[in-house]
Amino acid sequence: MAFGDELAQKLQPIADWFASFNTPEPIVHWGHPVMMGIVAFVMGGAVALAGWKVRTSTDEEVVDKNRQLHRKTAPFMTMFIAMGYTGGILSLVMQGKSILESPHFITGTLVVALLMANGAISFFGIKKGVEGARNVHAYLGSGIMVLLVIHAALGLKLGLSI
């Protein structure tokens, strides 16, 4: 038995518990993409914009305001994306679909891993004054936003196929 099938079996009791709420099928099917779209593009967009304002503004008030916004919002965005990652897997289990196989799953895994790495760069690199850490953090964060657009497109394709 493949790892994805084993994991789906282990997650089935949790999926059954959620299914017992009799949530309408369109919400089970499209709830994950709608909620994650909000997190990825509204929160993610705000985090990215604030980060770039910190790097590009010469107005110290703008820099301070956006630094605080970036520092407060980025960890929550990362946490919500990680929670949504597990929610997406559970949604597929609830729908009786294969997990861990689609390009959407692969890009989601990359997004979560890269967000964790970027947080570590911020915490261990930028705060410690490591040369180049700010540049790596900024460009990796921007790359993650591009990856989220690809991830969303793959998710839409997946959602329309099931």
C-alpha positions in Angstrom: 0.0 0.0 0.0 1.3 3.5 -1.0 2.1 6.0 1.7 -0.7 8.3 0.5 -3.2 5.5 0.8 -2.0 4.7 4.3 -2.2 8.3 5.4 -5.7 8.6 3.9 -6.8 5.6 6.0 -5.3 7.1 9.1 -7.0 10.5 8.4 -10.4 8.9 7.5 -11.7 9.0 11.1 -11.0 12.7 11.3 -12.6 13.2 7.8 -15.6 11.2 8.9 -15.9 13.4 12.0 -15.9 16.6 9.8 -18.3 14.9 7.4 -20.7 14.3 10.3 -21.4 18.1 10.3 -23.3 17.5 7.0 -21.4 20.4 5.4 -22.8 21.0 1.9 -20.7 19.4 -0.9 -19.8 22.8 -2.5 -18.3 24.0 0.7 -16.3 20.7 1.2 -15.1 21.0 -2.4 -14.4 24.7 -2.7 -14.0 25.8 1.0 -10.3 25.1 1.0 -9.5 27.1 -2.1 -11.6 30.1 -1.1 -10.2 30.3 2.4 -6.6 29.7 1.2 -7.0 32.2 -1.6 -7.9 34.8 1.0 -4.9 33.9 3.2 -2.4 33.6 0.3 -3.4 36.7 -1.7 -4.8 39.1 0.9 -2.5 38.3 3.8 0.4 37.2 1.6 0.0 40.3 -0.5 0.0 42.6 2.5 3.0 40.8 4.0 5.0 41.1 0.7 4.0 44.7 0.1 4.9 45.7 3.7 8.3 43.9 3.4 9.1 45.7 0.2 8.1 49.0 1.6 10.5 48.4 4.4 13.3 47.9 1.9 12.4 50.7 -0.5 11.1 53.6 1.6 13.2 56.4 2.8 10.5 57.6 5.2 11.4 56.2 8.6 7.7 56.4 9.7 6.7 54.3 6.7 9.5 51.9 7.3 8.6 51.4 11.0 4.9 51.0 10.3 5.5 48.4 7.6 8.2 46.6 9.6 5.7 46.1 12.4 3.0 45.0 10.0 5.4 42.5 8.3 6.7 41.1 11.6 3.2 40.7 13.1 1.4 39.3 10.0 3.9 37.0 8.4 4.0 34.4 11.2 0.1 34.3 11.2 0.0 33.9 7.4 2.5 31.1 7.6 0.5 29.4 10.4 -2.8 29.7 8.4 -1.1 28.3 5.3 0.2 25.4 7.2 -3.2 24.8 8.7 -4.8 25.1 5.3 -2.3 22.6 3.9 -3.6 20.0 6.3 -7.2 21.1 5.6 -6.7 20.6 1.9 -5.5 17.1 2.5 -8.5 16.4 4.8 -10.8 17.8 2.1 -9.5 15.3 -0.4 -9.9 12.5 2.1 -13.5 13.6 2.7 -14.2 13.5 -1.0 -12.6 10.1 -1.4 -9.8 11.4 -3.7 -6.1 10.5 -3.9 -3.8 12.6 -1.7 -0.1 13.3 -1.9 0.0 12.9 -5.7 -1.1 16.0 -7.5 1.1 18.9 -8.7 -1.0 21.1 -6.3 0.1 18.9 -3.4 3.7 19.2 -4.5 3.6 23.0 -4.8 1.7 23.3 -1.5 4.5 21.3 0.2 7.1 23.5 -1.3 5.2 26.7 -0.2 5.0 25.5 3.4 8.7 24.4 3.4 9.9 27.6 1.9 7.8 29.7 4.3 9.4 27.9 7.2 12.8 28.4 5.7 12.1 32.1 5.1 11.0 32.5 8.7 14.2 30.8 9.8 16.2 33.2 7.6 14.5 36.1 9.3 14.9 34.8 12.8 18.4 33.4 12.6 19.8 35.5 9.7 18.4 39.0 9.8 18.1 39.3 13.6 21.7 38.1 13.9 23.0 40.5 11.3 24.1 37.8 8.8 25.4 39.3 5.6 22.9 38.9 2.7 20.1 37.5 4.8 17.8 40.4 4.1 18.3 40.0 0.4 17.7 36.2 0.5 14.6 36.7 2.7 13.1 39.4 0.4 13.7 37.5 -2.9 12.7 34.1 -1.4 9.5 35.7 -0.1 8.7 37.2 -3.5 9.4 33.8 -5.1 7.0 32.2 -2.7 4.3 34.6 -3.8 4.9 33.6 -7.4 4.8 30.0 -6.4 1.5 30.7 -4.6 0.0 31.9 -7.9 1.2 28.7 -9.7 -0.2 26.7 -6.7 -3.6 28.4 -7.0 -3.8 27.7 -10.7 -2.9 24.0 -10.1 -5.5 23.9 -7.3 -8.2 25.4 -9.6 -7.3 22.7 -12.2 -7.5 20.0 -9.5 -10.8 21.4 -8.2 -12.4 21.4 -11.6 -11.2 17.8 -12.3 -12.9 16.3 -9.2 
